[in-house]
Amino acid sequence: MAADRLTLSRFLATEARYHGDATGELSALILDVAAACRQIAAKVRHGALGGAIGSAATKNSQGEIQQTLDVVANDLFLRANETGGRVAGMVSEEMEAPFTIACDQTRAKYLLVFDPLDGSSNIDVNVAIGSIFSILRAGVPDAGDATAEFLQPGSHQVCAGYAIYGPATMLVLSLGRGVHGFTLEPQLGILFLTHPSMTIPAAASEFAINVSNSRFWEPAVTRYIDECLAGKAGPRGKDFNMRWIASLVAEVHRILTRGGVFLYPRDRKDPAKPGRLRLLYEANPVSFLVEQAGGRSVCGHERILGVQPTGLHQRIGLIFGAREEVERIEAYHRDHRPPREDAPLFGSRGLFRTTA
C-alpha cells in the first residue's frame, strides 16, 4: 500500500513545479527538518528505556524547567540543520538568542524557527507530544541586532508545520498550497502522504480550553463558553463537547482532522503577559496551517498572521479552528459585553462567571 503513495521527497518535487524560482533549497531544508523529527520520534518511542525521560534540572530562556527531551530535541534540530548551507540562523523556545551560522560566501536563504518539543509536560504520562517549525526568508542581517530579521509577521512564512509523536508519527505541513499530512513508516523510515488537502469544517460542536483559568477569562471568552455549555437549551441551540490535552500539537492535529475550536486566550492571571503561547514558533506556524486549511486564527481581536512581532519569545493569546466559531468569538470581543448577565441559563450563576 505504501508503494502507491507519494513520499515526502516526491511531494516536494511536485510542489516545486508551482514555483518558478524554485532551486530545491527549500525542499532540502524541509527534508532536514523531517530528519530531525524522525530522530526525535525515535527518542520518544524508547521512552524511559532511552534514558531521556525526566527533568534536565535546567531552565530555558523564559525561566521554565526543561525536560531532558526538550534539550535533546533542540540539539537534534540544530545538528540536522546547521551544516546544510540552507539556514542562515535558527531560533527556538530553548534558546535565549538566535543560533547564527557563519557563511564563507553566499548567505543562506532561510531562517528556521521552532519549538523542538511541544507539550513536554505530557512526556511522563505518555500523551502525544510534537515539534513545531516555521520557515522564513532570511533578510539583510543587522550587525548590531541578530534578532531583527526573525521578527517577521506570520504572513511572511514560506512553510510551516509540525510533527506529532503519537500512536503514529506524522509530519503535517503547508507551503502555501493547502495542508498535507505524512505518516512515518517506521521500518522504512520514510514519510508517505496519507492526509492530502486537510480542511477544517466551517462549523463545529467541539471546543478545547483550560477551564481552570475560567476566573481570569475576558468577558468575551466567558460568554462564548457559557453559551457552549448551555447546550440545546441555550442560545446556540446545540450541544458541545469539550476537550483539553495540554499539547498544542495534539490540539491542532485533532482540529485539522475532525474540526473544532481551540482557545488559549489572554487572561487576567498575569496582567503583564499578553498571552501564554509564543508568537514566532507556536502561534504563527499553527495559524498558517489553520488558515491554509480553511479555518481562522486570532488573538481575540486581531488576526495572528498580521501581528508584527516585537521579540523572539513574545507571547500572545491564541484562538483558532472552525471559521464560524472563531468569527463569533471575534465579534464577542468587539462587543465588550459583560460576562453573560443576560444568559438564560447562566445569568447570575454562570459556571465560569467572572466576578468583579
N, C-alpha and C positions, 0 to 999 in steps of 0.2 A: 504494500500500500504506500509506503514511504517513497518508493521509486517513482510513483506517479505524481508526486508533489514537488513544487518549487522549493529549492533550498534557498536560504537567505542570500547566498552569493549570486545565484541566478536571478533572484528577485531584484537585487540591487543593480545588476547589469541591465535588466529590463527597464527599471526606473530611470537609469541614466539616459536612455533614449529620449526621454521627455525634457531633458535639459541640454540645450545646445552647447553650453560651455563646460559640460562635464568632462573632468580629466581623470576620474577614477579615485581621486584622493579622498573624497567624502565617503565613498563606498568602502575604501580600505580602512578609514577611521572607524566606521560603524562595525566592521569585522573585528577590529582591535577591541572595541568596547564589548562586542559579543564574546570574544575570547576571555576577557576579564570576568564577564558574568558566568561563563561556563566554569571557570576556576572557583569562583565564589560558590556556585551551586554545589560543586564537589565538596567544599569545606562544610557547607551547611548540611549536606546529605550525611556526612560522617558524624555529625553531632558531637556528643561527648567523647566518642571514640577517637575523634581527631584532635582532641586537646584544645579546641578553640572556643569552648563554652565558658561563660562566666565573666566577671568584671576584669577589665585590664588595669584597674586601680589608677587610672589616669583620667583627665578631663579634656574635652575638646575646647575649641576656641570660644564657645559660649558658656563654658563652665559646667557642662553636663558630663556625668560619669560615662566613660566609654566602656563598651563591652569588648572583649577580646576580638570578636569577629568584626566589630567596627574598624579596628586598627588593621586587621588582616585584609579586609575588603578594600580599604583605602589604599593600602600598599599594592594590592593586585591591580587596581585601576591605574595607579601611577606607573607601575612596571610595564603594563601592557601597552601604554600609550606614549611613554617618554622618549622612545628611541626610533619611532617610525617616521619621524620627519613630517608628520601631518598636523601636529598640535603645537601651537606657539606658547600655550600656557594652560594651566588647569586650576580649578578652584573646587573645593569640596567642603562639606559640613565639618569634616575633621581637621581642617587646616585653617589657621588664622589668616594667612596671607596667600596670594597666588603662588603656585608652583610654576616658575618660568623656565623655559627651555632655550638655552643659547643656540644660536644658529651661526654657522660659518659663512653661509652665502645667502640664499633666499629664505626669508622668514616664512614659516608655515602659515597656511591659510585659515586655520580654525582654532577655536578655543573650546575646551571641554569643561563643562560644569556638572557636578554630580553629587548625589547622596549615595555613598558606597553601600550602605546597609540601612534601608528604611525599615522602621518597625522593630528595631533591635531589642526593645523591651519585651518582645514576644519570643525571643530566642529560646529561653529556658523552658518555655511551655509548649514548644514545638508547633507554633502557629505560623502561617505563611508570612514571610518577610520578602524583601526585594531590594533592588537597586534602581535609582532614577538617574537619568542623564539628559543633558541638553547640549546641543552643538551650536555655536555662534561663529560668525565670520570674525577673524582677527582684524583689528583696526590698526591704526598707527600708534605704536607704543609711546607712552608718556614716560620720559626718563625719570620724572620726579614722582610718578604715581602709577605703580604697576596694576592697580585695581581698575583704573578708569575705563579701559576698553572692555571690561567684563560687564559694565553697568549699562547694558542694552535692554530695551523693553522686550518682553516676551514675543512680540510680533516679529522680531528680527531673527528668531530661531530658524535654522535651516533643517534641523532634525531634532526630535525629542523622543524619548521612550523610557521604558522600564523593563527590568527582568523581575519575574516573580518566582520565588523558590517555594513551591507548594507540593502537592501530590505529583505534579509535573512541573518541570522548569519551562517557562515561556519567556520569550522576548517580544514585546509589543512596541511598535514604533510608527512614526509618521515622518515623511519627508515633504509634507505639504500637499499630498495627494491621497488623503484618506488614512485610515489607521489599519494596520495589519499585524496579526499575531502569528508567531512562530513557536513551535513546540520542539524541545530538545529531545532527540532520540539518544538516550544515554549510552547505548552500546557503540553507536557510530560516532557520537559526539557532534552530530550535525543538526542544525536548526531547520525544520521544514515548515513551510507555510500551511497553517491549519485553520486560521481565522482571518480570511481576507475581508477587507472592507467592513470593519466593525462599526456599528452605528448605535447610537443611544436613542431609544424611543422618545418622542417629544413629551409625552405624559408619563406619570409614574404613580405608584402607590406604595413606595418603599423609601424610607429616609434613614440616614445614618447621622447620629450626633451623640456627643458625650453628655448625657443628661446630668451628670454630677456637677456640671458647671452651670446648671439652669438658673441659679440665683444671681449669676453675673451677666446673663444674656442681655443684649439690647432689646428694646420693645418689639422691633420688627421680627426678630427671631422667636421670641416668646409667643407672639401672635401666630406665627406660622405653625409652630409645633403644637400649640393648643388646638388649632384647627385640625391638624392631622389626628391628634389623639381623640378629638370629639367623634371621629368616625362618621358613620352614616347619619347619625343624629345631628351632626354639626354642619357648619356652612359649606364644607366640601362635599358632603353627601356621599362619602365612600370611606371604607376602612383603609388604614395604612398599616404597614408593618415597619418595625424599627430594627436596625442593625447597627452594630458598632464593633469593629475589630481592633482598633487602635494601631492599624498599619495602613498608611496612606496607599501604598501599592496594592494591597489586598482590596481596599475600598474602591479605588478607581477601576480595578480589574473587574470587580463584581458589577459595577455600573456600566462598564463597556460591554459586558457580556449579557446582562439582563435588565439594565435600566435602574433608575432611582435617582436620588439626590443626596449629596454629602454636604454637611455643614460643620466647619470648624471656624466659627465666626470670631470676630473681635469681641471681647467681653470686658467687664469691669474688674476682673480678678486682679489684674496688674495693669493699672491705667497707663503705665509708662510704655507698655508693649502694644503696638497696633495689630497684634495677632500672634499666633503661635508658630505657624509654618513659615519656612524660609521662601522668599520670593524667587530667587535665582535658580535654586536646584531642587525645589519641590513644587511650588505653586505654578511657576512658568511652564515647565515641561508637562505637568499634568494638564494645565489649561490648554496648551497647544493640542494635545491628544484629544481632549474633550471637545474642543471646537471643531477639529477635523472629523470627529465622529458625529457631528450634528448637534452637540449639546452646547451648553453655555457655562462660563466660569467667571465669577465676580468676587470682589472682596466684600460685597454688600451693596455698595452704591456705585461701583466702578468696575469696568471690565479689567480682569487681571492682565491680559496681554497688552493693555495700553498703559500700564503703570511704569513710570520712569524710575528705575532703581537708584537708590542713593548710597547703598552699602552692600558689601559682599554677602553679609549674613542678615540682611534686612528681613524682618518678619512682617507677615500680613495675614488678615483673615481670608478664608477660602471657602467658597460655596460653589459647587459645581454639580452638573448632571443634566437631567431632563430639562430641555429648554423652557417648557411651560412652567415648571415648578420654580426654576431659578428666576425667571422673569417675574413671577408672583412675589418672590422674596425681595427682589429689587424694588418692586412697587411698594411693598410694605415699608422698606427703608425710606422711600421718598415721602411716604405719608407721615412719618414721625408720630404715629398714633401711640397712645399709652397702651400698656400691656393688657390687652383683651378685656377691658372693662365692660365691653358690650357683648362678650361671648355668651350665648345662652347656657352653655354647659359649664364654662369655667369663668363666669362673670366676676364673682368676688372671691372664689376659692379655686382658681386655676391651679392645676397640679404643678406647673412651673411658673406661677405668677411671681413677678418681680416686685419686691416691696421697696418703698422709699427709704 
